[in-house]
Amino acid sequence: MLPSQLAVQLEAYYRLLATWNAKVNLTGLKLSDAPVNALDRLLIEPVVAARHVPPSTARMLDVGTGGGSPAIPLALASSCPYLFMVESKTRKSMFLREVVRTLDLTGAKVITGRFEELLTRPDFHETFDVVSVRAVRVESRTLQTLQAFVKPGGLVLLFRGPGTSTKPESVTPPLAWQATYPLIESLRSRLVVLTKRD
């Protein structure tokens, strides 16, 4: 059972997503009539993943945010006060700003651009407790870029579907594989957790 405040916020987010998705392609999932697979993928999966986010998490960065999942449900469910969402497409960024405004997410920011561009910003270097990624191709080079944003001891969360390895082969120091957790059985989805060593 979800806490009532979280349930209200998730419902508001989903309604916005469904409304905007009819005009702007935010997700390939069908959202009308709230089908179970869409609810599982967009809402329940990040809420389950939030169990693996340390309670001390203050700053979270989501890369390739798109329609806002897993970023928004994950941040809400883990009570993370500061969420930074990076999205390269302007229309999707506009949607994310509307979600931030509607849900009154005062600690959330939307950055329109590619995450690689953030390497030029010293204020983003090793400042995030958690970096989350879904629907971004994860290669060694991508992970090396992402780790630059993670504090030592922080985590990289990779949301993975069926057909991906339990332990990514492209992980190199300072990142290390910590664990892989099942998320939604019907989706055969998993959360791969990497940690950044000192």
Protein Blocks (a to p, Z undefined) as FASTA:
>chain_A
ZZfklmmmmmmmmmmmmmmmmmpcfbfbdfehpiaklmmmmmmmmmmmmmmgcfklmbdc
dehklnopaklmmmmmnopabdcdddfbfklmmmmmmmmmmnopakbccdeddfklmmmp
mklgopbfbdcdehiacdfklmmmmmmmpcghiacdddddehiafbdfkbccfbdcfbdc
dfbfklopacddddddZZ
